[in-house]
Amino acid sequence: MKLIFIYLIIAALQQQSPASRKPPQTVTPQTYGPELIRAGEARFGAECGFCHGRDTAGGETGPDLTRSTFVAEDARGDKIIPLLRTGRIERGMPAFDLNAADLEAIVAFIHDQKTKGELVAGGRGTVDASDLDTGDAEAGKRYFNGAGTCSSCHSPTGDLAGLATRFRGLPLLQRFLSPTTTRPSPAPAKVTVTTSTGEVTAGSLASRDEFRISLRDASGATRTWLTKEVKIAIDDPVSVHFELLGKYTDSDMHNVYAYLKTLL
């Protein structure tokens, strides 16, 4: 009987829309001048709007910041600014090379939107097409074909042929920036593990953390080792996407997106 009750609670929570729940209350109430907020609105729209929506209320790939606990716990940028500087590469968020004034302005705009979000109902927002369609396809093609970038692994007439017919809009941008967060997922990394006795096992990466690594061998079995006890070689072409996230400029991202849209 208890299991049925727990199941019903979980099912009810899963059916409840995020928009129907009250946003988390800001821990440290804060206000900003209108000029700083307006400056932040422009910078946020240019740097963050294509994922989080120009109003911070979320897009198809970025969460609603007005309902973010992380934002609610931020005090005048003590959490947001370090995150903007370092990014979350593993989640598809690049680091941003912005000056202190721009960072302060973005924080002001986010908190102003958060305050407004606490007062009104609303759900996940959308991203305006104009936030994405600002790139130069020819510039994107040059970047694509540059040394150490996309053409090192991909071909517009090979694996990427027809890409823009399979992915459109934000899913296309997300596939380019963070392919592991889209479907179908890329093939898992190839791993070779060598033990201290010389035993070599190869397979597909199943999981990895700072202590253990697991792979699926040719038979489909999963094997696990302590990382400190073995030598590991990983072949993961997708990792280049995450390395480049820290190098792209805003123009690079929009330009390459514009070029990928031509791969019909």
C-alpha positions as a LaTeX table, in Angstrom:
\begin{tabular}{lrrr}
\hline
Residue & $x$ (\AA) & $y$ (\AA) & $z$ (\AA) \\
\hline
Met1 & 0.00 & 0.00 & 0.00 \\
Lys2 & 2.87 & 2.37 & 0.86 \\
Leu3 & 4.53 & 1.79 & $-2.54$ \\
Ile4 & 1.29 & 2.64 & $-4.34$ \\
Phe5 & 1.00 & 5.86 & $-2.29$ \\
Ile6 & 4.59 & 6.87 & $-3.13$ \\
Tyr7 & 3.98 & 6.11 & $-6.81$ \\
Leu8 & 0.88 & 8.32 & $-6.85$ \\
Ile9 & 2.82 & 11.20 & $-5.25$ \\
Ile10 & 5.62 & 10.89 & $-7.82$ \\
Ala11 & 3.13 & 10.75 & $-10.67$ \\
Ala12 & 1.36 & 13.87 & $-9.39$ \\
Leu13 & 4.65 & 15.76 & $-9.12$ \\
Gln14 & 5.65 & 14.72 & $-12.65$ \\
Gln15 & 2.34 & 15.99 & $-14.04$ \\
Gln16 & 2.60 & 19.34 & $-12.27$ \\
Ser17 & 3.87 & 21.98 & $-14.65$ \\
Pro18 & 6.83 & 24.10 & $-13.47$ \\
Ala19 & 4.75 & 27.14 & $-14.36$ \\
Ser20 & 2.16 & 26.13 & $-11.75$ \\
Arg21 & 4.71 & 26.21 & $-8.93$ \\
Lys22 & 5.75 & 29.41 & $-7.21$ \\
Pro23 & 9.27 & 30.57 & $-8.14$ \\
Pro24 & 11.87 & 30.33 & $-5.35$ \\
Gln25 & 12.01 & 33.51 & $-3.30$ \\
Thr26 & 15.15 & 35.62 & $-3.65$ \\
Val27 & 17.26 & 35.11 & $-0.53$ \\
Thr28 & 18.90 & 38.55 & $-0.66$ \\
Pro29 & 16.48 & 41.15 & $-2.10$ \\
Gln30 & 18.35 & 43.59 & $-4.32$ \\
Thr31 & 17.53 & 46.50 & $-6.59$ \\
Tyr32 & 19.40 & 48.10 & $-9.48$ \\
Gly33 & 19.18 & 51.37 & $-11.38$ \\
Pro34 & 17.14 & 51.50 & $-14.60$ \\
Glu35 & 20.16 & 52.39 & $-16.77$ \\
Leu36 & 22.12 & 49.39 & $-15.53$ \\
Ile37 & 19.13 & 47.11 & $-16.12$ \\
Arg38 & 18.70 & 48.40 & $-19.68$ \\
Ala39 & 22.41 & 47.84 & $-20.37$ \\
Gly40 & 22.08 & 44.33 & $-18.95$ \\
Glu41 & 19.06 & 43.61 & $-21.12$ \\
Ala42 & 21.10 & 44.38 & $-24.25$ \\
Arg43 & 24.10 & 42.32 & $-23.16$ \\
Phe44 & 21.97 & 39.41 & $-21.97$ \\
Gly45 & 20.07 & 39.37 & $-25.25$ \\
Ala46 & 23.29 & 39.28 & $-27.24$ \\
Glu47 & 25.17 & 36.73 & $-25.14$ \\
Cys48 & 22.54 & 34.56 & $-23.46$ \\
Gly49 & 19.22 & 35.16 & $-25.21$ \\
Phe50 & 19.57 & 32.41 & $-27.79$ \\
Cys51 & 19.45 & 29.76 & $-25.01$ \\
His52 & 17.64 & 31.41 & $-22.08$ \\
Gly53 & 15.27 & 33.65 & $-24.05$ \\
Arg54 & 15.69 & 37.40 & $-24.21$ \\
Asp55 & 13.48 & 37.79 & $-21.12$ \\
Thr56 & 15.44 & 35.14 & $-19.08$ \\
Ala57 & 12.26 & 33.00 & $-18.91$ \\
Gly58 & 13.84 & 30.07 & $-20.70$ \\
Gly59 & 14.14 & 28.64 & $-24.17$ \\
Glu60 & 14.32 & 25.19 & $-25.67$ \\
Thr61 & 17.88 & 24.60 & $-24.44$ \\
Gly62 & 18.31 & 26.97 & $-21.49$ \\
Pro63 & 16.39 & 26.95 & $-18.18$ \\
Asp64 & 14.04 & 29.64 & $-16.94$ \\
Leu65 & 16.26 & 31.87 & $-14.79$ \\
Thr66 & 13.27 & 33.51 & $-13.10$ \\
Arg67 & 12.58 & 30.11 & $-11.51$ \\
Ser68 & 16.19 & 29.24 & $-10.76$ \\
Thr69 & 17.25 & 28.44 & $-7.20$ \\
Phe70 & 20.80 & 29.32 & $-8.21$ \\
Val71 & 19.68 & 32.85 & $-9.16$ \\
Ala72 & 17.50 & 33.10 & $-6.04$ \\
Glu73 & 20.57 & 32.44 & $-3.87$ \\
Asp74 & 22.83 & 34.86 & $-5.75$ \\
Ala75 & 23.76 & 38.11 & $-3.98$ \\
Arg76 & 24.71 & 40.82 & $-6.46$ \\
Gly77 & 26.56 & 38.43 & $-8.72$ \\
Asp78 & 28.54 & 36.38 & $-6.19$ \\
Lys79 & 27.32 & 33.19 & $-7.90$ \\
Ile80 & 26.30 & 34.34 & $-11.38$ \\
Ile81 & 29.52 & 36.17 & $-12.30$ \\
Pro82 & 31.88 & 33.23 & $-11.55$ \\
Leu83 & 29.55 & 30.97 & $-13.55$ \\
Leu84 & 29.59 & 33.34 & $-16.54$ \\
Arg85 & 33.37 & 33.46 & $-16.43$ \\
Thr86 & 33.89 & 29.68 & $-16.26$ \\
Gly87 & 30.78 & 28.37 & $-18.01$ \\
Arg88 & 29.40 & 24.87 & $-17.66$ \\
Ile89 & 31.03 & 23.22 & $-20.62$ \\
Glu90 & 29.59 & 19.80 & $-19.87$ \\
Arg91 & 26.08 & 21.26 & $-20.10$ \\
Gly92 & 26.71 & 23.21 & $-23.26$ \\
Met93 & 27.23 & 26.62 & $-21.62$ \\
Pro94 & 30.43 & 28.37 & $-22.76$ \\
Ala95 & 32.54 & 30.72 & $-20.69$ \\
Phe96 & 32.04 & 34.42 & $-21.47$ \\
Asp97 & 34.93 & 36.87 & $-21.76$ \\
Leu98 & 33.12 & 39.99 & $-20.54$ \\
Asn99 & 34.34 & 43.02 & $-18.64$ \\
Ala100 & 33.21 & 43.83 & $-15.12$ \\
Ala101 & 30.68 & 46.42 & $-16.24$ \\
Asp102 & 28.96 & 44.02 & $-18.64$ \\
Leu103 & 28.87 & 41.28 & $-16.01$ \\
Glu104 & 27.34 & 43.64 & $-13.45$ \\
Ala105 & 24.74 & 44.76 & $-15.99$ \\
Ile106 & 23.76 & 41.18 & $-16.85$ \\
Val107 & 23.36 & 40.38 & $-13.15$ \\
Ala108 & 21.17 & 43.45 & $-12.70$ \\
Phe109 & 18.91 & 42.44 & $-15.60$ \\
Ile110 & 18.59 & 38.83 & $-14.42$ \\
His111 & 17.64 & 39.90 & $-10.90$ \\
Asp112 & 15.19 & 42.48 & $-12.19$ \\
Gln113 & 13.50 & 39.77 & $-14.26$ \\
Lys114 & 13.61 & 37.41 & $-11.29$ \\
Thr115 & 11.86 & 39.97 & $-9.10$ \\
Lys116 & 9.17 & 40.45 & $-11.73$ \\
Gly117 & 8.83 & 36.68 & $-12.07$ \\
Glu118 & 8.07 & 36.34 & $-8.37$ \\
Leu119 & 5.06 & 38.60 & $-8.79$ \\
Val120 & 3.42 & 37.12 & $-11.87$ \\
Ala121 & 2.49 & 33.69 & $-13.17$ \\
Gly122 & 4.04 & 32.38 & $-16.33$ \\
Gly123 & 5.71 & 29.43 & $-17.95$ \\
Arg124 & 8.71 & 28.64 & $-19.99$ \\
Gly125 & 9.41 & 31.22 & $-22.64$ \\
Thr126 & 10.61 & 30.95 & $-26.18$ \\
Val127 & 13.56 & 32.28 & $-28.09$ \\
Asp128 & 12.93 & 34.76 & $-30.86$ \\
Ala129 & 14.24 & 33.60 & $-34.23$ \\
Ser130 & 16.07 & 36.90 & $-34.58$ \\
Asp131 & 18.28 & 35.86 & $-31.63$ \\
Leu132 & 19.66 & 33.06 & $-33.78$ \\
Asp133 & 19.56 & 34.43 & $-37.32$ \\
Thr134 & 22.24 & 37.09 & $-36.96$ \\
Gly135 & 25.25 & 35.18 & $-38.28$ \\
Asp136 & 27.19 & 35.34 & $-41.53$ \\
Ala137 & 27.14 & 31.96 & $-43.31$ \\
Glu138 & 30.32 & 32.69 & $-45.30$ \\
Ala139 & 32.19 & 33.63 & $-42.12$ \\
Gly140 & 30.83 & 30.48 & $-40.53$ \\
Lys141 & 32.12 & 28.40 & $-43.44$ \\
Arg142 & 35.59 & 29.90 & $-43.02$ \\
Tyr143 & 35.52 & 29.08 & $-39.31$ \\
Phe144 & 34.26 & 25.56 & $-40.04$ \\
Asn145 & 37.18 & 24.94 & $-42.38$ \\
Gly146 & 39.78 & 26.55 & $-40.12$ \\
Ala147 & 42.66 & 24.62 & $-38.61$ \\
Gly148 & 41.71 & 22.57 & $-35.58$ \\
Thr149 & 37.99 & 23.26 & $-35.84$ \\
Cys150 & 34.99 & 21.49 & $-37.36$ \\
Ser151 & 36.43 & 20.19 & $-40.64$ \\
Ser152 & 39.02 & 18.17 & $-38.73$ \\
Cys153 & 36.27 & 15.65 & $-37.97$ \\
His154 & 33.25 & 16.58 & $-40.10$ \\
Ser155 & 32.42 & 16.97 & $-43.79$ \\
Pro156 & 29.50 & 19.02 & $-45.16$ \\
Thr157 & 29.10 & 16.47 & $-47.97$ \\
Gly158 & 29.72 & 13.47 & $-45.68$ \\
Asp159 & 28.45 & 13.00 & $-42.12$ \\
Leu160 & 26.85 & 16.48 & $-42.04$ \\
Ala161 & 25.06 & 16.20 & $-45.39$ \\
Gly162 & 21.41 & 17.15 & $-44.84$ \\
Leu163 & 22.09 & 18.23 & $-41.24$ \\
Ala164 & 19.75 & 21.23 & $-41.48$ \\
Thr165 & 16.88 & 18.97 & $-42.57$ \\
Arg166 & 17.29 & 16.84 & $-39.44$ \\
Phe167 & 17.81 & 19.69 & $-36.97$ \\
Arg168 & 16.30 & 23.16 & $-37.14$ \\
Gly169 & 16.43 & 26.24 & $-34.94$ \\
Leu170 & 17.63 & 25.74 & $-31.38$ \\
Pro171 & 18.07 & 21.95 & $-31.76$ \\
Leu172 & 20.52 & 22.65 & $-34.61$ \\
Leu173 & 22.46 & 25.12 & $-32.45$ \\
Gln174 & 22.46 & 22.66 & $-29.56$ \\
Arg175 & 23.66 & 19.82 & $-31.81$ \\
Phe176 & 26.59 & 22.00 & $-32.84$ \\
Leu177 & 27.48 & 23.24 & $-29.35$ \\
Ser178 & 26.72 & 20.19 & $-27.20$ \\
Pro179 & 25.91 & 17.08 & $-29.26$ \\
Thr180 & 25.62 & 14.76 & $-26.26$ \\
Thr181 & 22.51 & 16.64 & $-25.05$ \\
Thr182 & 20.57 & 15.99 & $-28.27$ \\
Arg183 & 18.95 & 12.92 & $-29.83$ \\
Pro184 & 20.05 & 10.77 & $-31.45$ \\
Ser185 & 23.14 & 10.78 & $-29.27$ \\
Pro186 & 26.59 & 10.48 & $-30.85$ \\
Ala187 & 28.39 & 7.16 & $-30.52$ \\
Pro188 & 30.02 & 6.74 & $-27.09$ \\
Ala189 & 33.75 & 7.21 & $-26.70$ \\
Lys190 & 36.06 & 4.28 & $-27.31$ \\
Val191 & 38.11 & 3.20 & $-24.29$ \\
Thr192 & 41.12 & 0.96 & $-23.81$ \\
Val193 & 42.01 & $-0.10$ & $-20.27$ \\
Thr194 & 45.36 & $-1.71$ & $-19.43$ \\
Thr195 & 45.85 & $-3.32$ & $-16.02$ \\
Ser196 & 49.10 & $-3.58$ & $-14.08$ \\
Thr197 & 49.41 & $-7.20$ & $-15.26$ \\
Gly198 & 49.20 & $-6.15$ & $-18.91$ \\
Glu199 & 45.62 & $-7.26$ & $-19.57$ \\
Val200 & 44.07 & $-5.01$ & $-22.23$ \\
Thr201 & 40.31 & $-4.50$ & $-22.55$ \\
Ala202 & 38.66 & $-2.30$ & $-25.17$ \\
Gly203 & 35.08 & $-1.18$ & $-25.52$ \\
Ser204 & 32.62 & 1.71 & $-25.39$ \\
Leu205 & 32.65 & 4.11 & $-22.46$ \\
Ala206 & 29.78 & 3.38 & $-20.07$ \\
Ser207 & 30.62 & 5.80 & $-17.25$ \\
Arg208 & 33.54 & 7.62 & $-15.69$ \\
Asp209 & 34.23 & 9.67 & $-12.59$ \\
Glu210 & 37.35 & 10.59 & $-10.63$ \\
Phe211 & 37.46 & 7.15 & $-8.99$ \\
Arg212 & 36.14 & 4.56 & $-11.46$ \\
Ile213 & 35.77 & 3.89 & $-15.15$ \\
Ser214 & 33.35 & 1.46 & $-16.77$ \\
Leu215 & 33.14 & 0.20 & $-20.34$ \\
Arg216 & 31.02 & $-2.21$ & $-22.35$ \\
Asp217 & 33.12 & $-4.81$ & $-24.09$ \\
Ala218 & 32.41 & $-6.59$ & $-27.39$ \\
Ser219 & 30.11 & $-9.10$ & $-25.66$ \\
Gly220 & 27.98 & $-6.32$ & $-24.17$ \\
Ala221 & 29.20 & $-6.94$ & $-20.63$ \\
Thr222 & 30.02 & $-3.95$ & $-18.41$ \\
Arg223 & 33.41 & $-3.97$ & $-16.68$ \\
Thr224 & 34.64 & $-1.52$ & $-14.06$ \\
Trp225 & 38.08 & $-0.59$ & $-12.68$ \\
Leu226 & 39.48 & 1.85 & $-10.16$ \\
Thr227 & 41.13 & 4.57 & $-12.24$ \\
Lys228 & 44.19 & 4.71 & $-9.98$ \\
Glu229 & 44.95 & 1.05 & $-10.70$ \\
Val230 & 44.87 & 1.07 & $-14.53$ \\
Lys231 & 46.07 & 2.98 & $-17.56$ \\
Ile232 & 43.30 & 4.50 & $-19.66$ \\
Ala233 & 43.23 & 5.63 & $-23.29$ \\
Ile234 & 40.07 & 7.35 & $-24.52$ \\
Asp235 & 39.18 & 8.19 & $-28.10$ \\
Asp236 & 36.31 & 10.67 & $-27.92$ \\
Pro237 & 35.89 & 13.00 & $-30.93$ \\
Val238 & 32.92 & 14.69 & $-29.22$ \\
Ser239 & 35.24 & 16.07 & $-26.54$ \\
Val240 & 36.51 & 18.60 & $-29.10$ \\
His241 & 33.06 & 20.23 & $-29.03$ \\
Phe242 & 33.45 & 20.92 & $-25.32$ \\
Glu243 & 36.99 & 22.20 & $-25.74$ \\
Leu244 & 35.83 & 24.65 & $-28.40$ \\
Leu245 & 33.02 & 25.94 & $-26.17$ \\
Gly246 & 35.61 & 27.86 & $-24.20$ \\
Lys247 & 37.03 & 29.41 & $-27.37$ \\
Tyr248 & 33.98 & 30.46 & $-29.40$ \\
Thr249 & 33.08 & 34.12 & $-29.54$ \\
Asp250 & 29.41 & 35.07 & $-29.79$ \\
Ser251 & 29.99 & 35.83 & $-33.49$ \\
Asp252 & 31.63 & 32.45 & $-34.05$ \\
Met253 & 28.60 & 30.63 & $-32.70$ \\
His254 & 26.11 & 32.59 & $-34.77$ \\
Asn255 & 28.23 & 32.41 & $-37.91$ \\
Val256 & 28.75 & 28.64 & $-37.74$ \\
Tyr257 & 25.03 & 28.20 & $-37.01$ \\
Ala258 & 24.23 & 30.26 & $-40.10$ \\
Tyr259 & 26.56 & 28.06 & $-42.18$ \\
Leu260 & 25.10 & 24.81 & $-40.79$ \\
Lys261 & 21.65 & 26.02 & $-41.82$ \\
Thr262 & 22.84 & 25.83 & $-45.45$ \\
Leu263 & 23.60 & 22.08 & $-45.19$ \\
Leu264 & 20.28 & 20.89 & $-46.60$ \\
\hline
\end{tabular}
